[in-house]
Amino acid sequence: METRYPIRKADGKDFAGPDEILALLRNERHGQWLAGNNGMWHGGIHISRESAPLAVISAESAEGAVPLQCIAQGEIVAWRLQQDYHQQPYGEAAEGEEAINLKYSSAFVLVRSVHKPDENPATWLTFYTLYMHLAPLSCFPKMMVYEVTREGEGLSKRRYSGTETSGQEAPPSFGALSAGQKVIVEQEMMFLVPQRHRGRDGQRLPDAPFQFGLARNIKDGAPSGEKFWTSVMPRFVAPAGEKYAYLPDWMDKAVQNGTMDAVVVPPQPIAIRAGDAIGFLAQDDTPVTGGAVQSDWFMHIEVLSNDANMPAFLSNPGHLTKGTMYIEVQGGQPLYRCEEKDSKKIFTPLENTSDAEAGKLLRRDDAKPWKDEAGISCYLIKPETWIKQDGIKEIIQHDLKALRFTPLEQEPAKDFQQSLGEPWLSKAFNFISGAVHPERALESQELSEYYSQIAKVLDANGDGKISATELKLYRTAVLQGLRHNNEEVEMLLRRLIVKHESEWYGKSAHPRWQTLLGSLPKAGQDYAKIWIDNHEWMSQVPALAKDEAVWHFHPVEFIKTITSIEKYIITVELVEKLLGHNKPWFTGKRGGKIFAAKFKDSYPNAYEYNKSDFVAALNSTMSEFGISGPYHKAHFLSQCLHESAHFDTTLEFGNGEGYNPGAHVDAYKNENRVMGDGPKYRGRGLIQLTWKKNYRLYSEFSGEDVVSNPENVAGNIQLAIKTACWFWRYNGGIAIKYNAKGDINILVDNEPQNVRLISKAVNGGTNGLNERIACFNEIKREWNLK
């Protein structure tokens, strides 16, 4: 499954990993995982300007705003849009004074995702991501829509670079618009256009200033495609109304639905990809002393599931073996110091692993795995300290239970004000008390005792319940326990999966709100009732419309674990930078006009394949085959780019006659034994699967018959990617060195900088070596690899 983190950096780029994001979340003041500052249950996280300072948009200053993004690919199954903020009075105005009006947003979007790591349904999990408190439409600027007039037929489209300045010569043209075509214009600028005619004196007329607009085409009612400049002179274009700008694509479609301030369940869900814009932070006002109002901007994010496959899903019921691997350090195992001598690694024994190190979890690739000549894997578990394979336990990412994800079920919540006094909390603290291993270092012993004591005092009378009195006495300790800054405790808290009633089900008349409402002054009570009613949505979404508990996951911790794509991501932007252009891929044009025409006709499902869908499939399949380390990915991408003629073809340009028996010395041993086998089994896929033998081996591996249907490898992008990944892990050209047995990952592990070696394993020689090296080095620069 393709995933992203909810926030991006100020430059719009993705964070490289979760650590920076989790550090930002620690500073969120209002909504923390499992408990809010109001001392009540909180099944999600908050993102505010503290974590995403540029995620605020306004009609006056939209340029540069960075939206929060969808964390998992899926489909939008419900939403609620607002034209403007709720503005709700708080209390009654004093005589001669205006009432306090507080702004907030109850706009949300709900995305349904299905995690399918394997074809076995037992390994699947359906979950939902809720993005609550979206900025309303009034925060977005509106832009003019223009329609090309009959006189404007053939109006030039001019290239946009982002560096244009008013008064410069008009950018070069690259295409044209047709009469009746609509475009949206987000800004206008004056450019100089050379004149074709000369004056009476025969001299060339000076360049004339004309008004241009920065435009995008409109498709299905939404902005589409790349930006370009075009003339907005009245002769050529006519105004055709206004349209909101900077709207996420899904929201633009929702606006067309026309329903505001109500829950919408579309008859056809809207597909959304991980990384697609979700929306911007909404303003939220709270009253403070002296009649003042304090404003903040934030969004609440939850990951929840009512899938009956939970919690069996956590134990890897499909016994999957492909994916990201983690290592767990075992106690009492030898450690080593490593030194480089004459390009060889020399290991010197140190002490054994201490109690404090036992149980430490690391992502295997982060431990820089390296195999010696005997094939024994070694791992770097802390600076200058290595452990060998006998001293660790490998855990596949699909075994979330072994990675300490722990399900806790809560009895029906009868009173949300007492939600931190529910039995799940004692279970959580008892779990943490044991999981931090009290036999370890002094700090761990103290933490174990600390959590054990909280669990005991919360149920001082031993009746298995936490009374309101007990909770009142120890509420501060509870909040501190749920926000401990010990690294291991933080991780364990984030890996708690709690089945709990949702605050989004049931309006203010529901029994679970009555104690809370009764404890408030009348002004607060009146305000809270309307607030709860405005935010309720779950009862109106059929898939979640039961008044029952649902599983809640920490959005960042869960997403980073179920995906193998968490640090070094192949993106459309990265590939386009490597290619040096943003033209369509898989056109066949590098093979010449005749080849390109045949490629388009023969492989319509591969021709100009959608770039975003392609990189999503590439990342997913690489993860499936364990091509997950940064150097694995960098080598694989650089080799695929060269072998596929810069992602231009899935079919070898040559006709394959040279692979026929009698034409090639290796034809017979590679099972090309009949005339015509050469063209039939010529190179296809991203790493040009060649020879009948290799088509047969892949068929035996996958169960998909590509011997009888070799054209499928070129015509089906998914298959073009899969055959390349299979070749990389099982059929590479070097078998003896490092006992690789065809697994190019092993070659990369031992010689991560050796492009010549990897190229030989892929291609059998050094064809195109300079290009492969240049591409590999550019990827390293982009990913900050050494």
C-alpha positions in Angstrom: 0.0 0.0 0.0 1.2 3.5 -0.9 1.3 5.8 2.1 2.6 9.2 3.1 2.9 11.2 6.3 0.1 13.8 7.0 2.4 16.8 6.9 5.1 18.0 4.6 8.1 20.3 4.9 7.8 24.0 4.2 9.2 23.5 0.7 6.4 21.0 0.0 8.7 17.9 0.1 8.0 14.8 2.1 9.8 14.2 5.4 12.4 11.4 5.0 11.0 9.4 8.0 8.8 9.5 11.0 11.2 10.7 13.7 11.0 14.4 12.8 7.2 14.2 12.6 6.8 12.4 15.9 9.1 15.0 17.5 6.8 17.8 16.2 3.7 16.0 17.5 5.2 16.0 21.0 4.8 19.7 21.1 1.1 19.7 20.1 -0.7 21.4 23.0 -4.3 20.3 22.6 -4.9 16.9 21.2 -2.4 14.1 22.1 -2.8 10.4 21.3 -5.2 8.7 23.8 -5.9 11.8 25.9 -6.8 15.5 25.3 -6.0 18.4 27.6 -9.6 18.2 28.7 -8.8 14.9 30.4 -11.0 12.8 28.2 -10.5 10.1 25.7 -8.8 11.2 22.4 -8.5 8.6 19.7 -6.4 10.6 17.3 -3.7 13.2 16.9 -3.8 17.0 16.3 -1.8 18.9 13.6 -1.6 22.6 14.3 0.6 25.4 13.2 3.1 24.1 15.7 3.7 21.1 13.4 2.6 22.5 10.1 3.0 26.3 10.1 2.3 26.7 6.4 -0.9 24.6 6.3 -3.1 27.6 6.8 -4.9 29.2 3.8 -6.7 32.4 3.3 -8.3 34.2 0.3 -5.7 36.9 0.7 -2.6 34.8 1.0 -3.0 31.4 -0.6 0.3 31.3 -2.5 2.8 29.1 -0.6 0.3 27.4 1.6 1.1 23.7 2.0 -1.9 21.4 2.5 -2.0 18.3 4.7 -2.0 15.2 2.6 -3.7 11.9 2.4 -1.8 9.3 4.4 -3.1 6.1 2.6 -4.4 5.5 -0.9 -8.1 4.6 -0.9 -11.4 6.2 -1.7 -13.4 9.0 -0.2 -16.7 7.6 1.2 -18.1 10.6 3.1 -17.5 14.3 3.7 -19.0 17.4 5.1 -18.2 20.8 3.5 -18.8 24.2 5.0 -19.2 27.5 3.0 -18.0 29.4 6.1 -17.1 28.8 9.7 -19.7 28.1 12.4 -20.0 31.3 14.4 -21.6 30.4 17.6 -22.3 32.7 20.6 -20.8 31.8 23.9 -23.1 33.0 26.8 -25.2 36.1 26.8 -23.8 39.5 26.0 -23.6 41.9 28.9 -25.6 45.1 28.5 -24.0 47.5 26.1 -21.5 44.8 24.9 -21.5 42.4 21.9 -21.8 38.7 22.5 -18.7 36.5 22.2 -18.8 34.6 18.9 -16.5 31.6 18.5 -15.4 30.3 15.2 -14.9 26.6 14.4 -15.2 24.1 11.6 -16.9 20.7 11.6 -16.0 20.0 8.0 -14.4 16.6 7.5 -13.5 14.0 4.9 -13.4 10.2 5.5 -11.1 8.0 3.4 -11.6 4.2 3.3 -8.4 2.1 2.6 -7.8 -1.6 2.3 -4.4 -2.8 3.3 -3.8 -5.9 1.0 -0.2 -7.1 1.5 -1.2 -10.4 -0.1 -3.9 -12.1 -2.2 -5.1 -14.0 0.9 -8.1 -12.0 2.4 -7.0 -13.1 5.9 -4.1 -10.7 5.6 -6.3 -7.7 4.6 -7.5 -4.9 6.9 -10.1 -2.2 6.0 -9.5 1.0 7.9 -10.7 4.6 7.7 -8.8 7.8 8.0 -10.8 10.8 9.4 -9.6 14.3 8.8 -11.8 16.6 11.0 -11.8 20.4 11.1 -11.1 21.3 7.5 -10.8 24.9 6.4 -14.1 26.0 4.9 -14.5 27.3 1.3 -14.5 30.9 2.4 -10.8 30.5 3.1 -10.0 29.8 -0.5 -9.5 32.5 -3.2 -11.7 32.4 -6.3 -10.2 32.6 -9.8 -11.6 33.6 -13.1 -12.6 31.0 -15.7 -12.2 32.0 -19.3 -13.6 30.4 -22.5 -11.7 30.6 -25.7 -13.6 32.5 -28.3 -14.1 31.6 -32.0 -11.5 34.2 -32.8 -9.2 32.7 -30.3 -9.0 29.3 -32.1 -5.3 28.3 -32.0 -4.4 30.7 -29.1 -0.9 29.9 -28.0 0.0 28.2 -24.8 3.3 29.5 -23.4 5.7 27.7 -21.1 5.5 28.4 -17.3 8.7 28.1 -15.2 7.8 30.0 -12.1 10.5 32.6 -12.7 8.6 35.0 -15.1 8.4 38.7 -14.3 6.1 41.4 -15.5 7.5 43.3 -18.6 9.7 40.5 -19.9 9.4 39.0 -23.3 6.5 36.5 -23.6 7.7 32.9 -22.9 8.0 30.5 -25.8 4.9 28.7 -27.1 4.5 24.9 -27.0 0.9 24.3 -28.0 -2.5 25.8 -28.7 -6.0 26.1 -27.3 -9.2 25.4 -29.2 -12.3 27.6 -29.4 -14.8 26.7 -26.7 -12.1 25.4 -24.4 -12.2 26.6 -20.7 -9.3 27.5 -18.6 -8.9 28.7 -15.0 -6.6 31.7 -14.5 -4.9 32.2 -11.1 -2.9 35.3 -11.8 -2.3 37.8 -14.6 0.9 39.4 -15.8 2.0 41.8 -18.6 4.5 40.3 -21.2 6.0 41.9 -24.3 5.2 40.3 -27.6 7.3 41.0 -30.8 5.3 42.7 -33.6 5.2 41.2 -37.0 4.6 44.4 -38.9 6.9 47.4 -39.6 6.1 51.1 -39.3 5.8 53.5 -42.2 9.5 54.2 -42.0 10.2 50.5 -42.5 11.6 50.0 -39.1 10.5 47.1 -36.9 7.8 48.1 -34.4 8.8 47.8 -30.8 7.5 44.9 -28.7 3.9 45.5 -27.5 2.7 44.8 -24.0 -0.2 42.3 -23.7 -2.0 40.8 -20.7 -1.4 37.1 -20.1 -2.9 34.8 -17.5 -1.4 31.8 -15.7 -3.8 29.1 -16.7 -4.7 25.4 -16.4 -7.2 23.4 -18.4 -10.5 22.4 -16.9 -11.5 18.8 -17.1 -14.7 17.4 -15.6 -15.1 20.7 -13.9 -11.7 20.7 -12.1 -8.3 22.2 -12.9 -6.2 19.7 -14.8 -2.7 19.3 -16.2 0.3 21.6 -16.1 0.2 25.4 -15.8 0.8 27.6 -18.8 0.6 31.2 -19.8 -1.9 32.4 -22.4 -3.4 35.7 -23.6 -6.4 37.0 -21.8 -7.3 39.7 -24.4 -11.1 40.0 -24.7 -10.8 39.2 -28.5 -9.5 35.7 -27.7 -11.1 34.7 -24.4 -14.4 35.6 -22.7 -15.1 35.5 -18.9 -17.1 32.4 -17.9 -17.5 32.9 -14.2 -15.4 32.1 -11.1 -14.0 29.0 -9.5 -12.3 28.3 -6.2 -8.6 28.0 -6.5 -6.1 25.8 -4.5 -8.9 23.4 -3.6 -7.8 19.8 -3.3 -9.1 17.8 -6.2 -11.5 15.7 -4.1 -12.9 18.9 -2.6 -13.4 20.4 -6.0 -15.5 17.4 -7.0 -17.4 17.7 -3.7 -18.2 21.3 -4.3 -19.8 20.3 -7.6 -22.2 18.1 -5.5 -23.5 21.3 -4.1 -24.4 20.1 -0.6 -23.1 22.2 2.3 -23.2 21.7 6.1 -24.4 18.2 5.8 -22.9 14.7 5.7 -22.6 13.5 2.1 -22.1 9.8 1.3 -21.4 9.8 -2.5 -23.0 6.9 -4.6 -19.6 6.4 -6.2 -16.6 6.9 -3.9 -13.9 9.2 -5.1 -10.4 7.6 -5.6 -7.6 9.3 -3.8 -3.9 8.6 -3.7 -1.5 8.8 -0.8 0.1 12.2 -0.9 -2.9 13.9 -2.5 -3.9 17.2 -0.9 -6.6 16.7 1.9 -7.1 20.3 2.9 -5.9 23.0 5.3 -6.1 23.7 9.0 -9.2 25.4 10.3 -9.5 28.2 12.8 -10.8 27.2 16.3 -11.7 29.8 18.9 -11.9 29.3 22.7 -13.0 31.9 25.3 -10.4 33.0 27.8 -10.6 35.2 30.9 -11.8 38.8 30.5 -14.1 38.1 27.7 -11.3 37.6 25.2 -11.0 35.0 22.5 -8.0 32.9 21.7 -7.7 31.5 18.2 -5.7 28.6 16.9 -5.6 26.5 13.7 -5.6 22.7 13.7 -6.9 19.5 12.2 -7.8 16.3 14.0 -6.7 13.0 12.4 -7.9 9.5 13.3 -7.2 6.0 11.9 -10.1 3.7 12.9 -11.4 0.3 11.9 -14.4 -1.9 12.5 -13.0 -4.8 10.5 -13.8 -8.2 12.1 -10.3 -9.3 11.0 -8.8 -7.2 13.9 -7.0 -8.3 16.0 -6.2 -11.5 14.2 -4.6 -9.3 11.5 -1.9 -8.3 13.9 -0.4 -11.8 14.0 0.4 -12.2 10.3 -2.2 -14.8 9.7 -1.0 -15.3 6.1 2.5 -16.1 7.3 3.9 -13.5 4.9 7.6 -13.4 4.4 8.1 -10.5 2.0 8.3 -6.9 3.1 10.2 -4.7 5.5 12.2 -6.6 8.0 12.9 -5.6 11.6 15.5 -7.0 14.0 15.0 -7.6 17.7 18.3 -7.7 19.7 18.6 -10.8 21.9 20.1 -10.7 25.4 23.6 -12.2 26.2 24.8 -12.1 22.6 28.3 -11.2 21.4 29.0 -7.7 20.2 31.7 -6.6 17.8 33.7 -3.5 16.8 34.3 -3.2 13.1 37.4 -1.6 11.4 38.1 -1.2 7.7 41.5 -2.6 6.6 42.5 -3.0 3.0 38.9 -2.6 1.9 37.9 -5.4 4.3 35.9 -5.4 7.4 37.7 -6.7 10.5 35.5 -7.6 13.5 36.9 -7.5 17.0 34.9 -9.1 19.9 33.5 -6.8 22.6 31.2 -7.5 25.6 27.8 -9.3 25.2 24.5 -7.5 24.9 23.3 -6.1 28.2 19.9 -6.3 29.7 19.3 -2.7 28.6 19.9 -3.6 24.9 17.9 -6.8 24.9 14.6 -6.4 23.1 15.7 -3.3 21.1 13.8 -3.1 17.8 15.4 -1.7 14.7 14.4 -1.6 11.1 16.8 -4.0 9.5 17.9 -1.6 6.7 18.6 1.1 9.3 21.0 -1.4 10.9 23.1 -1.4 7.7 23.1 -5.1 7.1 26.3 -6.5 5.6 27.2 -10.1 4.7 30.7 -11.5 5.1 32.3 -13.9 2.6 30.8 -16.8 4.6 27.3 -15.4 4.1 26.8 -14.4 7.8 24.9 -11.2 8.2 26.1 -8.4 10.6 24.1 -5.5 11.9 25.0 -2.1 13.3 22.9 -1.7 16.5 24.5 1.4 17.9 27.5 3.6 17.0 30.6 1.4 16.1 28.9 -1.7 17.6 27.8 -4.7 15.5 26.0 -7.9 16.2 25.9 -11.0 14.1 22.8 -12.8 12.8 22.7 -15.3 15.7 22.3 -12.5 18.1 19.1 -11.1 16.6 15.6 -12.2 15.8 14.1 -11.1 12.5 10.5 -9.9 12.5 8.5 -9.2 9.3 6.5 -6.0 9.2 3.3 -8.0 8.9 3.7 -9.5 12.4 2.6 -6.4 14.2 2.0 -8.3 17.4 5.7 -9.3 17.5 6.5 -5.6 16.9 4.5 -4.9 20.1 1.3 -3.6 18.7 -1.2 -4.4 21.4 -5.0 -4.4 21.2 -7.0 -3.3 24.2 -10.8 -3.7 24.3 -13.0 -1.3 26.2 -16.3 -2.0 27.8 -19.1 0.3 26.4 -18.3 3.9 27.4 -21.2 5.2 29.4 -19.7 8.5 30.4 -17.1 10.4 28.3 -16.2 12.7 31.2 -14.9 9.6 33.0 -13.2 8.2 29.8 -9.8 8.2 31.4 -11.2 6.1 34.2 -12.1 3.2 32.0 -10.6 -0.3 32.3 -8.5 0.0 29.1 -6.3 2.5 30.9 -5.2 0.1 33.7 -4.6 -2.6 31.1 -2.4 -0.1 29.1 -0.3 0.8 32.1 0.1 -2.8 33.2 1.2 -3.7 29.7 3.8 -0.9 29.7 5.0 -1.9 33.1 5.9 -5.4 31.8 7.0 -4.4 28.3 9.8 -2.0 29.4 11.5 -5.1 30.9 12.2 -4.3 34.6 15.3 -6.5 34.6 17.0 -3.9 32.4 18.8 -0.7 33.4 17.8 1.4 36.4 15.6 3.7 34.4 13.6 0.8 33.0 13.2 -0.6 36.5 11.9 2.7 37.7 9.5 3.1 34.7 8.2 -0.4 35.2 7.4 0.3 38.9 6.0 3.7 38.0 3.4 2.3 35.6 2.6 -0.6 37.9 1.9 1.8 40.7 -0.4 4.0 38.6 -2.4 0.9 37.6 -2.7 -0.2 41.2 -3.8 3.2 42.6 -6.4 3.7 39.9 -8.1 0.6 41.2 -7.3 1.0 44.8 -10.3 -1.1 46.0 -9.5 -3.9 43.6 -13.0 -4.0 42.1 -11.6 -3.8 38.5 -13.2 -0.4 38.0 -11.8 3.2 38.3 -14.2 5.4 40.3 -14.7 9.0 39.7 -13.0 9.8 43.0 -9.9 7.7 42.1 -9.7 9.3 38.7 -10.0 12.8 40.2 -7.2 12.1 42.6 -4.8 10.7 40.0 -5.8 12.5 36.8 -2.5 14.4 36.6 -0.6 11.1 37.0 -2.7 9.5 34.3 -2.0 12.3 31.8 1.7 12.2 32.6 1.7 8.5 32.1 0.1 8.9 28.7 2.7 11.5 27.6 6.0 10.1 28.9 9.1 11.2 27.1 11.0 8.0 27.5 11.7 6.7 23.9 10.6 3.2 24.6 7.5 4.1 26.5 6.5 6.6 23.8 6.8 3.8 21.2 4.7 1.4 23.3 2.0 4.0 23.8 1.8 4.7 20.1 1.5 0.9 19.4 -1.6 0.6 21.7 -4.7 -0.1 19.5 -7.7 0.7 21.6 -11.3 -0.4 20.8 -13.4 2.5 22.1 -16.6 4.3 21.3 -16.1 7.3 19.1 -16.8 10.8 20.1 -18.3 11.3 16.6 -21.3 9.0 17.2 -24.3 10.3 19.0 -25.5 13.9 19.4 -25.7 15.8 22.6 -28.8 13.9 23.8 -26.8 10.6 23.9 -26.4 9.4 27.5 -22.6 9.4 27.3 -22.5 13.2 27.2 -24.8 13.9 30.1 -22.3 14.0 33.0 -20.0 16.3 31.0 -22.8 18.7 30.0 -24.2 18.7 33.6 -20.8 19.8 34.9 -20.6 22.9 32.7 -22.1 26.3 33.5 -25.1 27.2 31.4 -23.1 29.2 28.8 -20.7 26.3 28.3 -23.5 23.8 28.3 -25.5 25.6 25.6 -22.4 26.0 23.5 -21.2 22.4 24.0 -24.6 20.9 22.9 -24.6 22.8 19.6 -20.9 21.9 19.1 -21.5 18.2 19.6 -24.5 18.2 17.3 -22.6 20.1 14.6 -19.7 17.6 14.7 -21.6 14.3 14.8 -21.3 12.4 11.5 -20.8 8.7 12.2 -24.5 7.7 12.5 -25.0 9.0 9.0 -22.3 6.9 7.3 -23.7 3.4 6.7 -20.4 1.5 7.1 -19.9 2.9 10.6 -23.5 3.7 11.7 -23.6 1.4 14.7 -23.4 2.6 18.2 -20.4 0.4 19.1 -16.7 0.6 19.7 -14.2 0.8 16.9 -10.4 0.2 16.8 -8.3 3.3 17.0 -4.7 3.3 15.7 -2.0 6.0 16.1 -2.0 7.5 12.5 1.8 7.9 12.1 2.9 4.8 14.0 0.5 2.5 12.2 1.1 3.9 8.7 4.9 3.8 9.0 4.8 0.1 10.1 2.4 -1.3 7.4 4.3 0.3 4.6 7.8 -0.4 3.4 8.0 3.0 1.7 8.9 5.2 4.6 12.2 6.9 4.0 13.5 6.7 0.5 10.5 7.2 -1.8 10.5 7.1 -5.6 8.2 9.9 -6.8 7.2 11.4 -10.1 9.2 14.4 -9.2 12.4 12.4 -8.6 12.0 10.5 -11.9 11.3 13.6 -13.9 14.4 15.2 -12.4 16.5 12.2 -13.4 15.0 12.3 -16.9 15.4 16.0 -17.3 11.8 16.5 -18.6 8.2 16.2 -17.7 6.9 14.7 -20.9 4.8 11.5 -20.9 6.4 8.2 -20.2 6.1 4.9 -22.2 5.6 6.5 -25.6 8.1 4.3 -27.5 9.4 7.5 -29.3 13.0 6.7 -28.5 12.7 3.7 -30.7 11.7 5.9 -33.8 8.4 6.8 -35.4 7.5 3.3 -36.7 8.3 1.6 -33.3 6.3 4.3 -31.4 3.3 3.8 -33.6 3.4 0.0 -33.2 4.0 0.4 -29.4 0.9 2.6 -29.1 -1.3 0.2 -31.1 0.0 -3.0 -29.5 0.1 -1.9 -25.9 -2.6 0.7 -25.3 -2.7 -0.2 -21.5 1.0 0.7 -21.2 1.2 3.6 -23.6 1.6 6.9 -21.8 0.8 5.1 -18.5 -0.3 7.5 -15.7 2.9 8.6 -13.9 1.5 8.6 -10.4 -0.1 5.2 -10.8 3.2 3.9 -12.2 5.4 5.1 -9.3 2.8 3.8 -6.8 2.9 0.4 -8.4 6.7 0.5 -8.6 7.1 1.4 -4.9 4.5 -1.2 -3.8 6.0 -4.1 -5.9 9.6 -3.3 -4.8 8.4 -3.4 -1.2 6.7 -6.8 -1.9 10.0 -8.2 -3.2 12.1 -6.8 -0.4 13.9 -4.2 -2.6 13.6 -1.8 0.3 17.0 -0.5 1.4 18.1 2.9 0.1 20.9 1.5 -1.9 18.8 -1.4 -3.2 16.3 1.2 -4.4 18.9 3.6 -5.9 20.5 0.8 -7.9 17.2 -0.7 -9.0 15.8 2.6 -10.2 19.0 3.6 -12.1 19.2 0.2 -13.8 15.5 0.2 -14.7 15.7 3.7 -16.2 18.5 2.7 -18.5 17.1 -0.7 -19.5 13.7 0.8 -20.3 15.2 3.7 -22.4 14.3 6.2 -19.7 10.9 4.7 -18.9 10.0 5.0 -22.6 9.4 1.4 -23.5 8.5 -2.0 -22.0 9.6 -3.8 -25.2 13.1 -4.1 -26.6 13.6 -1.8 -29.6 15.3 -4.6 -31.7 13.2 -7.2 -33.5 14.8 -10.1 -31.6 16.0 -12.0 -34.6 19.4 -12.1 -33.1 18.2 -14.4 -30.3 17.1 -17.1 -32.8 18.8 -20.5 -32.7 21.8 -20.3 -35.0 22.0 -16.5 -34.7 23.1 -16.5 -31.0 25.6 -18.9 -29.4 23.6 -19.0 -26.2 20.2 -19.5 -27.8 19.9 -23.3 -27.3 20.9 -23.3 -23.6 18.4 -20.5 -23.0 15.7 -22.7 -24.5 15.3 -20.6 -27.7 15.3 -23.8 -29.9 12.8 -23.0 -32.7 13.1 -20.3 -35.3 10.9 -17.4 -34.2 11.7 -17.9 -30.5 14.0 -14.9 -30.7 11.3 -12.3 -31.6 8.8 -14.2 -29.4 11.0 -14.0 -26.3 12.9 -10.8 -26.9 13.3 -8.3 -24.0 10.2 -7.1 -22.2 9.5 -5.4 -18.9 11.6 -2.8 -17.1 14.7 -5.0 -17.0 14.0 -6.5 -20.4 13.1 -10.2 -19.5 14.8 -12.1 -22.4 15.0 -15.8 -23.5 12.4 -18.4 -23.3 14.1 -19.9 -20.3 13.6 -16.8 -18.2 10.0 -16.5 -19.3 9.6 -20.1 -18.1 11.3 -19.5 -14.8 9.2 -16.5 -14.0 6.0 -18.4 -14.9 7.0 -21.2 -12.5 7.8 -18.6 -9.8 4.6 -16.6 -10.2 2.1 -19.1 -11.5 1.3 -16.7 -14.4 1.9 -18.2 -17.8 4.1 -15.7 -19.7 5.6 -18.4 -21.9 2.3 -18.8 -23.8 1.6 -15.0 -23.4 4.9 -13.2 -23.6 3.3 -10.0 -24.9 1.6 -9.5 -21.5 5.0 -8.6 -20.0 5.2 -5.6 -22.2 1.5 -4.7 -22.3 0.8 -4.9 -18.6 2.7 -2.3 -16.5 2.2 -4.3 -13.3 3.7 -7.3 -15.0 6.6 -5.3 -16.5 7.4 -4.2 -12.9 7.0 -7.6 -11.3 9.3 -9.4 -13.8 12.0 -6.8 -13.1 11.7 -7.2 -9.4 11.7 -11.0 -9.7 14.8 -10.9 -11.9 16.5 -8.6 -9.3 16.0 -11.0 -6.4 16.1 -14.4 -8.1 17.7 -14.4 -11.5 20.6 -11.8 -11.6 23.6 -12.6 -13.7 26.1 -13.2 -10.8 25.6 -16.3 -8.7 29.0 -17.1 -7.1 30.3 -13.8 -5.7 29.2 -13.4 -2.1 27.1 -16.5 -2.7 24.5 -14.2 -4.2 22.7 -17.0 -6.2 21.2 -14.4 -8.5 20.0 -12.0 -5.7 21.3 -8.6 -6.6 20.3 -7.3 -3.2 23.2 -9.3 -1.8 25.6 -7.7 -4.2 24.4 -4.3 -3.2 24.7 -5.1 0.5 28.4 -6.0 0.0 29.4 -3.4 -2.5 26.8 -0.6 -2.3 28.8 1.8 -4.5 29.8 -0.6 -7.3 27.6 0.3 -10.2 29.8 -1.7 -12.6 29.2 -4.9 -10.6 25.4 -4.3 -10.5 25.3 -3.4 -14.2 27.1 -6.7 -15.0 24.5 -8.6 -12.9 21.7 -6.9 -14.8 23.0 -6.6 -18.3 25.9 -9.0 -18.5 28.4 -6.3 -19.3 29.0 -2.6 -19.1 26.7 -1.3 -21.8 25.6 2.2 -20.9 27.7 2.2 -17.7 28.3 5.9 -17.6 24.6 6.7 -17.8 23.9 4.2 -15.1 26.6 5.7 -12.8 25.3 9.2 -13.4 21.7 8.2 -12.6 22.8 6.3 -9.4 24.9 9.3 -8.2 22.0 11.7 -8.8 19.6 9.5 -6.8 22.2 9.4 -4.0 22.4 13.2 -4.0 18.6 13.5 -3.8 18.4 11.0 -0.9 21.5 12.3 0.9 23.2 8.9 0.7 27.0 8.7 1.1 
